[in-house]
Amino acid sequence: MTLDNHLTRRTLLQVGSAIGLAAATSAPIAAAERCGPIVSGLLGHVCVGKGKLAVVVLHEWTTDHRNYDPVLPYLSEDEHSYVFADLRGYGSSKGLCGKYSIEEAAADLLRLMDHLGHHQFCVVCHSMSGMIGQYLALVAKDRVRGVVAISPVAPTGFQDEAQVAWWRTVVTDDNAARKLIAARTDNRYSAAWIRRKLRLVRTSCTREAMNGYLDMLAGTDFSAQVRGLDVPVRLIVGAHDLPAFRAEAAESLFRGLYPNLTVTVIQDAGHYAMLETPVLLASMVDAALRDIAPGQASPEGHRVPVADIEIAD
């Protein structure tokens, strides 16, 4: 199949978002197909691949699923079925408001995977959604087969109030957003890179959603509950990221929590490995998924209720 034919298969799953998404990037999501009819209240999503293993892919705090566009041509579509989901207030889910809590996000994602017929699945998550992916593994142990977390937030969330206050300025202040983008990549890239990334940020989500999920990051800590959880967790971090997301911090924050943990460093990336080193990241994600669930189909079984998910004391 030619590249042109791949591009014509692109379908976003919420009406009205396509114009805004296409305007922000010149690299449209490729090889995507409609995953079924639009359902009221269901997260917007794009499906890529026809493989046995279902994988839900989650985005970061500042950008929707389009962050992964450069990775798509290099994924193993014959092995895995990827579901790129937009959380409430982001991308193709911009029209969905909510509490923006971690419980709500987990319930939304389980409902989406139920709708698509995926009882068991792996989670690929990035930064903010790294926390959501770990929470999913906690509350849906019989469903989440493993987590591949790219530069993730730990289950302790953000504890520094002053730092959270600064992050809050990113929601409305372009200069603050530029500084964050540059710092997350060790100030190595051009002004053109920062402009493009900022355009993506400003077209990806609502301010309400950004503030809501920042509250989630600052007000959630399930580290005690997740300690000892024997789910495969594969961390991929960038050597040029902010210190809090580098390998040393990841080892300190995650090593005592997950018995089945690996930490891999991409030496040429910062926080946005999917944009900085897309071929390498795609290969690493596929390898991690093969390690977690080598060649196995998703069996059927009991489904975790998606309503009123809570952390047990």
TACOR-V376684 format. One record per residue. N is the residue number from 0. RES is the residue in three letters. OMEGA is omega in degrees with one decimal (999 if undefined). D_CENTER is the distance of its C-alpha to the mean C-alpha in whole Angstrom. Layout:
((N/RES/OMEGA/D_CENTER) (N/RES/OMEGA/D_CENTER))
This chain:
((0/MET/-178.6/28) (1/THR/176.9/28) (2/LEU/179.8/26) (3/ASP/178.7/27) (4/ASN/176.6/27) (5/HIS/-174.6/23) (6/LEU/-178.9/23) (7/THR/-178.2/25) (8/ARG/-177.2/22) (9/ARG/177.8/20) (10/THR/172.8/19) (11/LEU/-168.1/17) (12/LEU/172.5/17) (13/GLN/-176.7/18) (14/VAL/173.4/22) (15/GLY/-176.5/22) (16/SER/-169.3/19) (17/ALA/-177.5/20) (18/ILE/-179.7/22) (19/GLY/-179.2/20) (20/LEU/-177.3/17) (21/ALA/-177.7/20) (22/ALA/-172.4/22) (23/ALA/-175.1/19) (24/THR/177.5/18) (25/SER/-179.3/21) (26/ALA/-175.8/18) (27/PRO/178.5/18) (28/ILE/-173.1/15) (29/ALA/173.6/18) (30/ALA/-178.8/19) (31/ALA/178.6/17) (32/GLU/174.3/19) (33/ARG/-177.5/20) (34/CYS/-178.0/19) (35/GLY/-177.8/21) (36/PRO/175.2/23) (37/ILE/-178.7/21) (38/VAL/-179.5/22) (39/SER/178.5/22) (40/GLY/179.7/20) (41/LEU/178.3/17) (42/LEU/171.5/14) (43/GLY/-174.2/14) (44/HIS/175.9/12) (45/VAL/-179.8/13) (46/CYS/178.5/14) (47/VAL/176.2/15) (48/GLY/-177.5/17) (49/LYS/-176.2/20) (50/GLY/-176.1/20) (51/LYS/-173.6/21) (52/LEU/176.9/17) (53/ALA/-178.3/15) (54/VAL/173.7/11) (55/VAL/-174.6/8) (56/VAL/-174.1/5) (57/LEU/-173.1/2) (58/HIS/-178.5/3) (59/GLU/-176.2/5) (60/TRP/-172.9/9) (61/THR/-170.8/11) (62/THR/-179.1/10) (63/ASP/-173.7/9) (64/HIS/-178.4/8) (65/ARG/175.2/11) (66/ASN/-175.6/9) (67/TYR/-177.3/9) (68/ASP/-177.6/13) (69/PRO/-176.6/15) (70/VAL/-166.5/13) (71/LEU/-178.2/14) (72/PRO/-172.0/18) (73/TYR/178.5/17) (74/LEU/179.9/16) (75/SER/-175.6/18) (76/GLU/179.5/18) (77/ASP/-179.1/21) (78/GLU/-170.8/20) (79/HIS/174.1/16) (80/SER/-175.3/15) (81/TYR/174.4/12) (82/VAL/178.9/11) (83/PHE/-173.2/8) (84/ALA/172.4/8) (85/ASP/177.2/9) (86/LEU/179.2/9) (87/ARG/178.5/13) (88/GLY/-177.2/14) (89/TYR/170.2/12) (90/GLY/-177.5/13) (91/SER/172.7/14) (92/SER/-178.3/14) (93/LYS/-177.9/16) (94/GLY/-179.6/19) (95/LEU/174.2/18) (96/CYS/179.0/19) (97/GLY/178.7/18) (98/LYS/-178.3/19) (99/TYR/177.5/15) (100/SER/179.5/15) (101/ILE/176.5/13) (102/GLU/179.1/16) (103/GLU/179.4/15) (104/ALA/179.1/12) (105/ALA/179.0/12) (106/ALA/178.4/15) (107/ASP/-176.4/14) (108/LEU/175.7/11) (109/LEU/177.3/15) (110/ARG/178.6/17) (111/LEU/-178.1/15) (112/MET/171.9/15) (113/ASP/-177.9/18) (114/HIS/-178.4/19) (115/LEU/176.8/18) (116/GLY/-179.5/20) (117/HIS/178.5/18) (118/HIS/177.5/19) (119/GLN/-175.8/18) (120/PHE/170.7/14) (121/CYS/179.3/12) (122/VAL/167.9/8) (123/VAL/-172.3/6) (124/CYS/-172.9/3) (125/HIS/171.5/4) (126/SER/179.6/7) (127/MET/-176.4/7) (128/SER/171.4/5) (129/GLY/176.2/6) (130/MET/179.7/9) (131/ILE/178.4/8) (132/GLY/177.6/8) (133/GLN/178.8/11) (134/TYR/175.8/13) (135/LEU/179.1/12) (136/ALA/178.7/14) (137/LEU/-172.8/17) (138/VAL/-179.7/18) (139/ALA/-173.9/17) (140/LYS/-177.9/19) (141/ASP/-177.1/20) (142/ARG/-176.1/18) (143/VAL/-175.3/15) (144/ARG/178.6/16) (145/GLY/-177.2/14) (146/VAL/170.6/11) (147/VAL/-172.0/10) (148/ALA/-178.5/8) (149/ILE/-180.0/8) (150/SER/-169.8/10) (151/PRO/166.1/9) (152/VAL/180.0/11) (153/ALA/179.2/14) (154/PRO/173.2/15) (155/THR/-177.7/18) (156/GLY/179.2/16) (157/PHE/-175.4/17) (158/GLN/-176.0/21) (159/ASP/-176.1/23) (160/GLU/179.5/24) (161/ALA/178.4/25) (162/GLN/178.4/22) (163/VAL/178.3/20) (164/ALA/178.1/23) (165/TRP/178.0/22) (166/TRP/-179.8/19) (167/ARG/-179.7/20) (168/THR/-179.8/22) (169/VAL/-176.7/19) (170/VAL/-174.3/19) (171/THR/-171.7/22) (172/ASP/-178.9/24) (173/ASP/178.7/23) (174/ASN/176.9/25) (175/ALA/178.6/22) (176/ALA/177.4/19) (177/ARG/179.4/21) (178/LYS/179.1/22) (179/LEU/179.1/18) (180/ILE/-179.1/17) (181/ALA/-177.5/20) (182/ALA/-178.9/20) (183/ARG/177.5/17) (184/THR/174.7/18) (185/ASP/176.9/22) (186/ASN/-174.5/23) (187/ARG/-168.9/24) (188/TYR/-173.0/23) (189/SER/175.1/25) (190/ALA/178.4/25) (191/ALA/176.3/24) (192/TRP/-178.4/21) (193/ILE/178.1/21) (194/ARG/-178.8/22) (195/ARG/-179.7/20) (196/LYS/178.6/17) (197/LEU/176.2/18) (198/ARG/178.9/19) (199/LEU/178.5/15) (200/VAL/-173.5/15) (201/ARG/177.0/18) (202/THR/-172.8/17) (203/SER/-167.9/14) (204/CYS/176.5/14) (205/THR/176.3/17) (206/ARG/178.5/18) (207/GLU/-179.6/19) (208/ALA/179.4/15) (209/MET/178.6/14) (210/ASN/-179.4/17) (211/GLY/-179.8/16) (212/TYR/173.2/13) (213/LEU/173.4/15) (214/ASP/177.3/18) (215/MET/-178.3/15) (216/LEU/-177.0/14) (217/ALA/-172.6/18) (218/GLY/-176.6/19) (219/THR/175.9/18) (220/ASP/178.0/19) (221/PHE/-176.9/19) (222/SER/179.8/19) (223/ALA/-178.1/23) (224/GLN/-175.0/22) (225/VAL/-176.1/19) (226/ARG/179.2/22) (227/GLY/179.8/23) (228/LEU/-173.2/20) (229/ASP/174.0/21) (230/VAL/177.1/18) (231/PRO/177.8/17) (232/VAL/-178.7/14) (233/ARG/179.5/14) (234/LEU/173.6/13) (235/ILE/-175.6/13) (236/VAL/-179.9/14) (237/GLY/-179.4/16) (238/ALA/-176.6/19) (239/HIS/178.1/19) (240/ASP/170.2/17) (241/LEU/-177.3/18) (242/PRO/-177.5/20) (243/ALA/-178.2/18) (244/PHE/-177.7/15) (245/ARG/-172.7/18) (246/ALA/-177.3/19) (247/GLU/178.7/22) (248/ALA/179.7/20) (249/ALA/178.1/17) (250/GLU/-178.7/20) (251/SER/-173.8/22) (252/LEU/-170.4/19) (253/PHE/-170.7/18) (254/ARG/-178.9/21) (255/GLY/-176.7/23) (256/LEU/-171.0/20) (257/TYR/179.2/19) (258/PRO/-177.0/22) (259/ASN/-173.7/20) (260/LEU/166.7/18) (261/THR/176.9/18) (262/VAL/179.9/17) (263/THR/-177.0/17) (264/VAL/169.2/18) (265/ILE/-172.7/18) (266/GLN/-176.0/21) (267/ASP/-176.1/20) (268/ALA/168.7/17) (269/GLY/-176.8/16) (270/HIS/-172.2/13) (271/TYR/-176.9/11) (272/ALA/-179.3/12) (273/MET/176.9/11) (274/LEU/-174.9/14) (275/GLU/-177.9/16) (276/THR/-171.1/16) (277/PRO/-178.4/15) (278/VAL/-179.7/17) (279/LEU/-179.0/17) (280/LEU/179.1/14) (281/ALA/179.9/14) (282/SER/-179.8/17) (283/MET/178.4/15) (284/VAL/179.4/12) (285/ASP/178.5/15) (286/ALA/178.9/18) (287/ALA/178.9/15) (288/LEU/176.4/15) (289/ARG/178.5/19) (290/ASP/-178.5/20) (291/ILE/-174.9/18) (292/ALA/-174.1/19) (293/PRO/171.4/22) (294/GLY/-176.3/23) (295/GLN/173.7/23) (296/ALA/179.4/23) (297/SER/-179.9/21) (298/PRO/176.3/24) (299/GLU/179.8/25) (300/GLY/-178.7/25) (301/HIS/179.2/25) (302/ARG/176.5/22) (303/VAL/176.9/21) (304/PRO/-176.8/22) (305/VAL/-178.7/19) (306/ALA/172.0/21) (307/ASP/176.0/22) (308/ILE/-179.3/20) (309/GLU/175.7/21) (310/ILE/176.3/21) (311/ALA/177.4/24) (312/ASP/999/27))
